[in-house]
């Protein structure tokens, strides 16, 4: 039987803008451009491995200091500001 659960622990999050401060703070990797012409992109190190990160995505920080990427349309549907 499926049950519904609600997140009860607040997280910290910030929208990624590609600034050098954010790149340094979250140890973001810049990849590219590739030799076949693909543009550069970003990778955020997480507990599960690197996650692709786009400008405008949110970087969430959990209770253990772990980070993960949340697309803006998902973030805005599932989180509300508490401060």
C-alpha positions as CSV (number, residue, x, y, z in Angstrom):
1,X,0.0,0.0,0.0
2,X,1.3,3.5,-0.9
3,X,1.5,6.1,1.8
4,X,2.0,9.9,1.5
5,X,4.9,11.6,3.2
6,X,5.7,15.3,3.8
7,X,9.2,16.7,4.2
8,X,9.5,18.1,7.7
9,X,13.1,19.3,7.8
10,X,13.8,22.7,6.3
11,X,16.6,22.9,3.7
12,X,18.8,25.8,2.6
13,X,18.7,26.5,-1.1
14,X,20.0,29.1,-3.5
15,X,19.4,29.7,-7.2
16,X,22.6,29.0,-9.2
17,X,23.7,32.0,-11.3
18,X,27.1,30.7,-12.5
19,X,29.1,33.2,-10.4
20,X,32.6,32.4,-9.4
21,X,31.6,32.6,-5.8
22,X,29.0,29.9,-6.2
23,X,31.3,27.8,-8.3
24,X,33.9,27.9,-5.5
25,X,31.4,27.5,-2.6
26,X,29.9,24.3,-4.1
27,X,33.0,23.0,-5.8
28,X,31.2,23.1,-9.2
29,X,33.1,21.6,-12.2
30,X,33.0,23.5,-15.5
31,X,33.0,21.0,-18.4
32,X,33.7,22.0,-22.0
33,X,33.4,23.4,-24.5
34,X,34.1,20.1,-26.3
35,X,36.1,19.7,-29.4
36,X,32.9,19.0,-31.4
37,X,31.4,22.4,-30.5
38,X,29.2,21.7,-27.5
39,X,28.9,24.6,-25.0
40,X,30.3,24.5,-21.5
41,X,28.1,23.1,-18.7
42,X,28.4,22.7,-15.0
43,X,28.5,19.6,-12.7
44,X,27.7,19.7,-9.0
45,X,29.4,17.0,-6.8
46,X,26.8,15.1,-4.8
47,X,26.7,12.0,-2.6
48,X,25.4,10.1,-5.6
49,X,27.9,11.5,-8.0
50,X,28.0,14.5,-10.3
51,X,24.7,16.1,-11.2
52,X,24.3,18.4,-14.3
53,X,23.6,22.0,-13.1
54,X,22.1,24.7,-15.2
55,X,22.0,28.4,-14.6
56,X,18.6,29.0,-12.8
57,X,18.6,25.6,-11.1
58,X,18.5,25.5,-7.3
59,X,21.3,24.0,-5.2
60,X,19.8,22.5,-2.1
61,X,21.7,21.7,1.1
62,X,20.4,19.0,3.3
63,X,20.8,18.4,7.1
64,X,24.1,16.6,6.7
65,X,25.6,19.3,4.4
66,X,25.0,17.3,1.2
67,X,24.0,19.2,-2.0
68,X,21.7,18.3,-4.8
69,X,20.2,20.1,-7.9
70,X,16.5,20.9,-8.2
71,X,15.1,22.3,-11.4
72,X,13.3,25.6,-10.9
73,X,9.9,24.4,-11.9
74,X,10.1,21.5,-9.4
75,X,11.5,23.7,-6.7
76,X,8.7,26.3,-7.0
77,X,6.0,23.5,-6.8
78,X,7.5,21.7,-3.8
79,X,9.2,24.2,-1.5
80,X,8.1,27.4,0.2
81,X,10.2,30.0,1.9
82,X,10.1,30.0,5.7
83,X,12.3,33.0,6.6
